[in-house]
Structures are given as structure tokens and as C-alpha cells.
């Protein structure tokens, strides 16, 4: 069984989203309504590279089914 980098990244991304939601829910239960002020910015170059990697991975998986 082969686990691709894209699938690992997807799992990590999903886990981090769930973790953030649980932290936010816990703060709301405690009465802390202040929203987190974190902001992530990705350069255009990195965004293009990420999209190209995803497209290449998907094309490869469709061209070479397991």
C-alpha cells in the first residue's frame, strides 16, 4: 500500500482544523468570546506550486490506477 505525500498532508490539515475547532469550542464554553487573531498568508509562488503539485498528483493517480 502506498501513502502519498498529498494524502498525509490532507490528514494533517484535517487534524489541525479539528483541533482548532475543539479549542475554539472549549473557549466559548468557558465564556471567552474573543476571536483568535491569527492570519496565515501564502505567497503567490507557494500557492502556485501547491496547486501544481496537487494537479500533478491527481493526474498521475488517474493515469496510473492501482
Backbone bond lengths (Angstrom), bond angles and torsions (degrees), N, CA, C in turn:
res aa  C-N    CA-C-N  psi(-1)  N-CA   C-N-CA  omega(-1)  CA-C   N-CA-C  phi
1 X - - - 1.446 - - 1.527 108.53 -
2 X 1.309 116.06 132.38 1.457 121.53 -178.49 1.519 109.36 -108.04
3 X 1.319 116.13 129.85 1.455 121.60 176.83 1.520 107.25 -110.76
4 X 1.328 116.24 116.16 1.465 120.62 -176.32 1.527 111.00 -80.65
5 X 1.329 114.68 161.79 1.459 120.59 176.98 1.521 111.04 -60.46
6 X 1.326 115.69 -39.27 1.460 120.10 -179.10 1.526 111.25 -61.08
7 X 1.320 117.23 -40.83 1.464 120.33 -179.85 1.528 111.09 -67.72
8 X 1.328 117.12 -38.21 1.466 120.74 177.46 1.524 109.48 -64.55
9 X 1.337 116.57 -44.66 1.463 120.27 178.31 1.519 111.00 -61.04
10 X 1.311 116.88 -39.76 1.460 121.25 179.44 1.525 111.31 -63.11
11 X 1.311 116.89 -43.35 1.465 120.76 178.53 1.524 110.35 -64.02
12 X 1.312 117.49 -44.36 1.465 120.85 179.68 1.523 111.27 -64.28
13 X 1.315 116.78 -40.16 1.459 121.60 178.78 1.534 110.05 -63.08
14 X 1.316 116.62 -45.24 1.459 120.98 179.50 1.527 110.99 -63.91
15 X 1.325 116.77 -42.67 1.466 120.89 179.36 1.524 110.61 -62.32
16 X 1.327 117.67 -43.62 1.460 119.69 -178.62 1.530 111.24 -66.95
17 X 1.344 117.79 -35.65 1.468 120.04 176.42 1.523 110.67 -64.23
18 X 1.322 117.28 -44.30 1.467 120.74 179.56 1.517 110.67 -64.19
19 X 1.318 116.98 -38.43 1.454 121.20 178.85 1.524 110.57 -64.87
20 X 1.319 117.33 -42.92 1.462 120.63 178.46 1.523 110.91 -64.41
21 X 1.344 116.98 -41.23 1.465 119.79 179.01 1.512 111.16 -63.84
22 X 1.325 117.61 -39.40 1.463 119.60 -179.27 1.528 110.64 -68.90
23 X 1.319 117.89 -36.83 1.460 120.60 177.24 1.520 110.65 -65.62
24 X 1.341 116.51 -41.60 1.452 120.62 179.04 1.519 110.55 -65.06
25 X 1.339 117.06 -42.50 1.459 120.95 179.04 1.531 110.38 -62.44
26 X 1.308 117.01 -40.54 1.466 120.94 179.50 1.527 110.48 -63.54
27 X 1.354 116.87 -41.05 1.464 120.15 179.07 1.527 110.82 -65.09
28 X 1.329 116.78 -39.47 1.462 119.84 179.75 1.519 110.95 -66.29
29 X 1.331 117.61 -36.09 1.467 121.00 177.80 1.522 110.97 -65.06
30 X 1.322 116.37 -34.45 1.458 120.32 -179.25 1.526 112.29 -81.52
31 X 1.333 117.06 -6.81 1.458 120.02 178.11 1.515 113.88 95.46
32 X 1.299 118.21 4.05 1.463 121.85 178.38 1.530 107.68 -86.96
33 X 1.342 116.75 99.67 1.465 120.84 -175.16 1.520 112.72 -94.03
34 X 1.307 118.18 2.33 1.465 120.56 179.90 1.526 109.39 -69.58
35 X 1.314 116.27 126.45 1.459 121.74 -179.06 1.531 109.89 -77.20
36 X 1.319 117.13 144.06 1.464 119.62 176.41 1.524 109.99 -65.90
37 X 1.309 116.40 143.43 1.460 121.32 -176.59 1.523 111.65 -109.75
38 X 1.307 116.93 41.69 1.448 121.21 178.54 1.515 109.50 -91.89
39 X 1.319 115.54 142.13 1.450 120.25 178.85 1.523 107.99 -140.02
40 X 1.314 115.43 131.46 1.454 121.14 179.73 1.517 107.93 -110.30
41 X 1.318 116.12 130.32 1.463 118.74 177.84 1.529 108.55 -124.17
42 X 1.322 114.33 137.22 1.457 121.46 -179.65 1.519 107.52 -117.50
43 X 1.307 116.85 134.01 1.455 120.09 180.00 1.524 110.17 -66.16
44 X 1.315 115.67 158.52 1.466 120.50 178.88 1.523 110.73 -60.57
45 X 1.319 116.87 -38.77 1.474 121.11 179.37 1.523 110.87 -61.55
46 X 1.326 116.40 -46.01 1.468 120.64 -179.97 1.518 110.70 -66.71
47 X 1.328 117.20 -38.46 1.457 120.53 179.13 1.522 110.96 -64.27
48 X 1.323 117.02 -43.20 1.471 120.99 177.49 1.520 110.91 -62.63
49 X 1.311 116.23 -44.11 1.465 120.63 -179.53 1.527 110.66 -62.49
50 X 1.325 116.82 -41.22 1.456 120.94 179.83 1.534 110.44 -64.61
51 X 1.320 116.77 -43.27 1.461 120.53 179.09 1.523 110.53 -65.21
52 X 1.317 117.53 -42.75 1.469 121.17 179.24 1.530 110.40 -62.69
53 X 1.325 117.49 -39.77 1.465 121.02 177.69 1.526 111.08 -62.87
54 X 1.325 116.48 -42.67 1.464 119.97 179.30 1.521 111.35 -64.43
55 X 1.334 115.71 -45.15 1.468 119.81 -179.27 1.526 109.92 -63.70
56 X 1.330 117.10 -42.98 1.461 120.36 180.00 1.526 110.89 -63.60
57 X 1.309 116.86 -41.05 1.467 120.81 179.09 1.524 111.11 -64.28
58 X 1.315 116.37 -44.69 1.462 120.05 179.68 1.526 111.02 -65.39
59 X 1.329 117.25 -41.14 1.466 120.65 179.37 1.526 110.17 -64.16
60 X 1.313 116.34 -41.77 1.468 120.03 179.48 1.522 111.33 -64.19
61 X 1.344 116.05 -42.19 1.461 119.44 -179.82 1.531 111.38 -65.84
62 X 1.329 117.63 -34.40 1.461 120.43 178.16 1.520 111.49 -75.35
63 X 1.335 117.22 -33.81 1.456 120.92 -178.86 1.525 111.93 -75.20
64 X 1.310 116.43 -32.37 1.462 121.43 -177.25 1.523 110.08 -123.96
65 X 1.326 117.92 75.21 1.475 118.74 -179.96 1.525 110.64 -66.41
66 X 1.294 115.34 152.54 1.471 121.33 -176.15 1.504 110.87 -81.72
